[in-house]
Amino acid sequence: MKTTRNLFVILAVLLAAVILSGCISVELKVNRDGSCEINYIIDTSQFGGFISVDEIEESFKESVEETNTRAGKTVAVLKDVKENKKDKTMTVAISVSDINEMEEGAFFGTVKAYRQESGFGLDNLVDKKDKPVAAEDIPDALYLVYLPMTEGDEYGILNVTVTVPGTIEYLTEGAELEKGNVAVFEGESVLAVFKMGGGGFPVWIVPVIAIILIILLLLKMKKPSAAPVVSPPVTTNAPDTYINTQSNS
């Protein structure tokens, strides 16, 4: 994991200047290949006129450039910046090609690989029923995404919603499991252990096909069979008078 600038605190200087507490939320979508899409939703009503939207956009651009420079390659791309004046929000979309390059300590991979790197937080997880789980009981074959959030919380990140490509099995204590593959973290370090979703044959389609076949079979059984074809009797077109004449002669 290379040390790159933390994308969750790229507004540190500007936000600290106006003490923007609790005005940012983050939506993080993790992809199967370890890349991710990040949306920062910023409450611009908190700016009080001290910071312009242009300044915030410029700060994101500079931070993305610095991240790529430190990584030695293109890791982050600023995809879009939208301002909603009606809702007084600003959404910044950033694409990251490798979570492991995103910031110091960030990780995406198997639990086994995370253990080999002396990863943090496995002893502070709960299962889907919010029950504590021992670190040694977490299977090596599961996948994991980890993002340290201690600095981010200091600079006003309200919450982080993480969507993973599979089913979440364990997550940081205090986080909320919103649905099977989505968890919300508020102040806690983002750590979600999940079973990678399948990309092959969709098993769910098997019972659907079975139902369709049964319906077709029933329809075939109810369909009336065709009436047998009866050949008409053979007749002659010669008139009776002609036949009688031939007999008399």
C-alpha positions as CSV (number, residue, x, y, z in Angstrom):
1,M,0.0,0.0,0.0
2,K,1.6,3.3,-1.1
3,T,1.2,6.4,0.9
4,T,-1.1,8.7,-1.1
5,R,-3.1,11.7,0.1
6,N,-6.2,10.7,1.9
7,L,-9.1,11.4,-0.5
8,F,-11.4,11.7,2.5
9,V,-9.6,14.7,3.8
10,I,-8.8,16.6,0.6
11,L,-10.8,19.6,1.8
12,A,-8.9,19.7,5.1
13,V,-7.5,23.3,4.8
14,L,-10.7,24.8,3.5
15,L,-13.1,22.9,5.7
16,A,-11.0,23.5,8.8
17,A,-11.0,27.2,8.1
18,V,-14.8,27.5,8.5
19,I,-15.1,24.5,10.9
20,L,-17.6,22.6,8.7
21,S,-18.8,20.0,11.2
22,G,-21.1,17.3,9.8
23,C,-21.7,18.8,6.3
24,I,-20.2,16.0,4.2
25,S,-21.4,12.5,3.4
26,V,-19.7,10.0,1.2
27,E,-21.0,7.2,-1.0
28,L,-18.5,4.6,-1.9
29,K,-19.2,1.8,-4.4
30,V,-16.6,-0.9,-4.4
31,N,-16.1,-2.9,-7.6
32,R,-15.1,-6.6,-8.0
33,D,-11.6,-5.6,-9.3
34,G,-10.7,-3.4,-6.3
35,S,-11.6,-0.1,-8.0
36,C,-14.3,2.2,-6.6
37,E,-16.5,5.1,-7.3
38,I,-16.8,7.8,-4.7
39,N,-19.4,10.5,-4.4
40,Y,-18.9,13.4,-2.0
41,I,-22.2,15.2,-1.1
42,I,-21.4,18.5,0.4
43,D,-23.9,20.7,2.3
44,T,-22.9,24.1,0.8
45,S,-25.4,25.9,3.1
46,Q,-22.7,25.6,5.8
47,F,-20.2,27.7,3.9
48,G,-21.5,31.0,5.1
49,G,-20.0,32.7,2.1
50,F,-16.5,32.0,3.2
51,I,-15.8,29.4,0.6
52,S,-16.9,29.4,-3.0
53,V,-17.9,26.3,-5.0
54,D,-15.1,27.0,-7.4
55,E,-12.6,26.9,-4.6
56,I,-13.9,23.6,-3.5
57,E,-13.7,22.2,-7.0
58,E,-10.2,23.4,-7.4
59,S,-9.2,21.8,-4.1
60,F,-10.5,18.4,-5.3
61,K,-8.6,18.8,-8.6
62,E,-5.3,19.6,-6.9
63,S,-5.8,16.7,-4.4
64,V,-6.5,14.2,-7.2
65,E,-3.4,15.4,-9.1
66,E,-1.3,15.0,-5.9
67,T,-2.7,11.5,-5.3
68,N,-1.7,10.4,-8.8
69,T,1.8,12.0,-8.5
70,R,2.5,10.2,-5.2
71,A,1.2,6.9,-6.6
72,G,3.4,7.3,-9.7
73,K,0.5,6.6,-12.0
74,T,-3.1,7.6,-12.6
75,V,-5.1,6.3,-9.6
76,A,-7.8,8.9,-9.2
77,V,-9.9,10.7,-11.8
78,L,-12.3,13.6,-11.1
79,K,-15.3,12.5,-13.0
80,D,-17.9,15.2,-12.3
81,V,-18.8,18.2,-10.2
82,K,-22.4,19.2,-9.9
83,E,-24.0,22.0,-7.8
84,N,-27.7,21.9,-6.8
85,K,-28.5,25.4,-5.8
86,K,-32.1,24.5,-4.9
87,D,-31.0,21.8,-2.3
88,K,-27.8,23.8,-1.5
89,T,-25.6,20.8,-2.1
90,M,-22.6,20.0,-4.3
91,T,-21.7,16.5,-5.5
92,V,-18.2,15.6,-6.5
93,A,-17.6,12.2,-8.2
94,I,-14.2,10.6,-8.2
95,S,-13.2,7.3,-9.7
96,V,-10.3,5.3,-8.1
97,S,-8.7,2.5,-10.0
98,D,-7.2,0.8,-7.0
99,I,-8.4,1.1,-3.4
100,N,-5.0,-0.1,-2.2
101,E,-3.4,3.1,-3.8
102,M,-6.1,5.5,-2.5
103,E,-4.6,6.3,0.9
104,E,-2.2,5.1,3.5
105,G,-3.7,2.0,5.1
106,A,-6.5,1.5,2.6
107,F,-7.0,-2.1,1.6
108,F,-9.0,-4.3,-0.7
109,G,-8.4,-8.1,-1.0
110,T,-8.9,-11.3,0.9
111,V,-8.9,-11.6,4.7
112,K,-5.9,-13.8,4.4
113,A,-3.9,-11.1,2.6
114,Y,-5.1,-8.5,5.1
115,R,-3.8,-10.7,8.0
116,Q,-0.5,-11.1,6.2
117,E,-0.2,-7.3,6.2
118,S,-1.1,-7.1,9.9
119,G,-4.3,-5.4,9.0
120,F,-6.2,-3.4,11.7
121,G,-9.7,-3.9,13.1
122,L,-10.5,-7.6,12.7
123,D,-10.9,-7.8,16.5
124,N,-13.6,-5.2,16.5
125,L,-16.2,-6.6,14.2
126,V,-19.8,-7.8,14.6
127,D,-21.8,-10.2,12.4
128,K,-25.0,-9.4,10.5
129,K,-27.0,-9.9,13.8
130,D,-24.8,-7.3,15.5
131,K,-23.1,-10.0,17.6
132,P,-19.3,-9.7,18.3
133,V,-17.1,-12.1,16.4
134,A,-13.6,-13.4,17.3
135,A,-11.0,-12.4,14.7
136,E,-9.8,-15.9,14.3
137,D,-13.3,-17.1,13.3
138,I,-13.3,-14.9,10.2
139,P,-12.6,-17.1,7.2
140,D,-9.5,-16.3,5.2
141,A,-11.3,-16.7,1.9
142,L,-13.7,-13.8,2.4
143,Y,-13.0,-10.4,1.0
144,L,-12.5,-7.2,2.8
145,V,-12.4,-3.4,2.2
146,Y,-10.8,-1.1,4.8
147,L,-10.5,2.7,4.8
148,P,-9.3,4.5,7.9
149,M,-11.7,7.3,8.8
150,T,-10.1,9.0,11.9
151,E,-8.9,12.0,10.0
152,G,-12.0,12.2,7.9
153,D,-14.3,12.5,10.9
154,E,-12.2,15.4,12.2
155,Y,-12.9,17.4,9.1
156,G,-16.6,17.0,9.0
157,I,-17.4,13.8,7.2
158,L,-20.9,13.0,8.4
159,N,-21.2,9.4,7.2
160,V,-19.9,6.9,4.7
161,T,-22.2,4.6,2.8
162,V,-20.3,1.6,1.4
163,T,-21.7,-0.7,-1.3
164,V,-19.7,-3.9,-1.9
165,P,-19.9,-6.5,-4.7
166,G,-21.3,-9.3,-2.6
167,T,-22.9,-10.1,0.8
168,I,-21.6,-8.4,3.9
169,E,-20.8,-10.9,6.6
170,Y,-19.0,-8.8,9.2
171,L,-18.5,-5.0,9.8
172,T,-17.1,-2.6,12.3
173,E,-18.9,-2.4,15.6
174,G,-21.2,0.6,15.6
175,A,-21.8,0.6,11.8
176,E,-25.3,-0.1,10.4
177,L,-26.1,-2.8,7.9
178,E,-28.6,-1.1,5.6
179,K,-29.1,-4.2,3.4
180,G,-27.2,-7.2,2.3
181,N,-24.4,-5.4,0.4
182,V,-24.7,-1.9,1.9
183,A,-23.4,-0.6,5.2
184,V,-23.3,2.9,6.8
185,F,-20.4,4.1,8.9
186,E,-20.6,7.2,11.1
187,G,-17.2,8.1,12.6
188,E,-16.0,4.5,12.6
189,S,-13.2,3.2,10.4
190,V,-14.8,1.6,7.3
191,L,-14.2,-2.1,7.5
192,A,-16.6,-4.6,5.8
193,V,-15.9,-8.3,5.3
194,F,-18.0,-9.8,2.6
195,K,-18.6,-12.8,0.4
196,M,-17.8,-11.9,-3.1
197,G,-20.9,-12.1,-5.3
198,G,-21.0,-14.6,-8.2
199,G,-20.4,-13.4,-11.7
200,G,-21.1,-16.7,-13.4
201,F,-24.4,-18.5,-14.2
202,P,-27.3,-16.9,-12.3
203,V,-28.6,-19.7,-10.1
204,W,-31.8,-17.9,-9.5
205,I,-32.9,-18.6,-13.1
206,V,-33.1,-22.4,-12.6
207,P,-36.4,-22.4,-10.7
208,V,-37.8,-19.9,-13.3
209,I,-36.9,-22.2,-16.2
210,A,-38.4,-25.2,-14.3
211,I,-41.7,-23.3,-13.8
212,I,-41.9,-22.4,-17.5
213,L,-41.3,-26.0,-18.5
214,I,-44.1,-27.3,-16.2
215,I,-46.5,-24.8,-17.6
216,L,-45.7,-25.8,-21.2
217,L,-46.1,-29.5,-20.3
218,L,-49.5,-28.8,-18.8
219,L,-50.7,-26.9,-21.8
220,K,-49.6,-29.7,-24.1
221,M,-51.5,-32.2,-22.0
222,K,-54.7,-30.2,-22.1
223,K,-54.5,-29.6,-25.9
224,P,-57.1,-31.8,-27.7
225,S,-55.6,-34.4,-30.0
226,A,-56.3,-34.0,-33.8
227,A,-59.2,-36.1,-35.3
228,P,-58.1,-39.1,-37.4
229,V,-58.1,-38.4,-41.1
230,V,-60.6,-40.7,-42.9
231,S,-60.2,-41.2,-46.6
232,P,-63.4,-40.7,-48.6
233,P,-64.9,-43.7,-50.5
234,V,-63.7,-44.2,-54.0
235,T,-66.4,-43.3,-56.5
236,T,-66.6,-43.2,-60.3
237,N,-67.7,-40.2,-62.2
238,A,-69.3,-42.2,-65.0
239,P,-73.2,-41.8,-65.2
240,D,-75.4,-44.8,-64.5
241,T,-76.9,-44.8,-68.0
242,Y,-73.5,-45.3,-69.5
243,I,-72.8,-48.2,-67.2
244,N,-76.2,-49.9,-68.1
245,T,-75.6,-49.4,-71.8
246,Q,-72.3,-51.2,-71.6
247,S,-73.9,-54.1,-69.7
248,N,-76.7,-54.6,-72.3
249,S,-74.4,-54.7,-75.2
